[in-house]
């Protein structure tokens, strides 16, 4: 019933709902919230089913696709070489290149490929597989990618007609990144995400949660300028890209999301201490943000928010050079309502300044 490091699959589902379904948590809970989550494949099946149903409600995107065929009359652009070939074969037809509106485009191919991979997996929950099978006939005119690892994601662009595909394709990409090649040369789903997947998901979830639930204090993930002396430039200095910034009046909370197997470390069996590099990082963010704004009335605090997956609970606060730095854990092994309550408490800024 649990994923890597005892993180409940159900909580991963809710986090994915925030990240990829624009925080449509209540819709996800209505459709699947009462069901049990046995593994990561079932999780993907539920998320992609939700996204595909939403997509079909608006109709599949169709675009012009270049085709070639033989006709008895000119229908499009005459293909000279093809027509000559027909003539040598004594065929009384002309070869024509023409464009036709079709649903067989890269966006729909990616979605159908994800549906195929999930429905053909023997370990997928049968009820989820049945729901996905119901969706496949809507893609009857769409081809698939034999090898999803070869999809050129950088060439995919979204416009006003295809923007609604964006979140669903992100989920599909997340799925394909979890594919492993098996001994027979085919593809199967990984049993678990790797640590980087969890880290990216955790960071994205925190941003989307505060964007949806606490929009009034959500301040995005700005790049912090270095607090340089007058006349100095930012050239050649590394970027300080924050994970999340919350702002209320003159109070600013810089949150750095961390996912580690071990929150603390020790040397040669000594006293357990927090990772120094993480503390230096959040302290640097706070100092440079405060200094570069040149506003003495601004109160800036920092927080290292660790995803807890088995370690002890921590809520540790120290004031350093006039700025409060908090190290706190978020237990992902609890009911999601408890997780939400902790994040809601952070949004109050209580005891953080």
C-alpha angles and dihedrals in degrees: 000000000000136000128216114329093008095291108154113246088220091059090049087054091054091047091051088049090058095044100042106021096048091255093302086159097149093051091050092047091049093053101038110359095105094051129092121249113217103174146350093270092059088049092055090046093056095045094047092045090055093047095046093049089052089049094051092051088067094040129251116289113253126199138174113277123192112239137176129210144143120262138176090229134033110270103162137344114349113241103213099194092047092048092050089050090054090049092054088052091050092243113152094216137099124229112235135192110208142159124240133184107250141164089219097103133127094266095056092039091059092050093047091047089055091049091050094049092050097045093049093052110107093208095056116113106265095227091052090047090052091053091050091047089056089059097050098078089064086065096048093124093047125094125213139227111255089205115030091190088072096059108123099225094177090064093057113100129178126221133173091287098046102034091099088065093059102090094040092051090050088057091048090051089050087052095049091048087060094055120113128195113242130214093267091058094253129113131259136170121267114245092231141010117256120245094264090056090054092046093052091045093049093051092046092048093054092051094047093045094056092039090057105030100034106025092152093068100029109116101174124233105299126185110248118225119226114254095241131175116262113285095022120120133218091235116134093005117122118254119254100215112182125215095217139350124196120193131188118173105305095345120098125186117194110201123197113193117216132187115188135150088229123031094191134038137193137200118236093342095308130137115322111247136176118263106276095212092059092050091048089050097052091042090053091049092051096045095047094044091051095043098045093052093060090210115131092191092060117106113205125186133173135217133194103205109194123195103234116216105165106331128109121285116262133193105163124165130181132170110230120183090339096311125104115231117194128193110197137166127222110207107221090182093074132083111289091243089062090050090051091050091055092051091046088053091053088053090061089064088219113165091355096102 
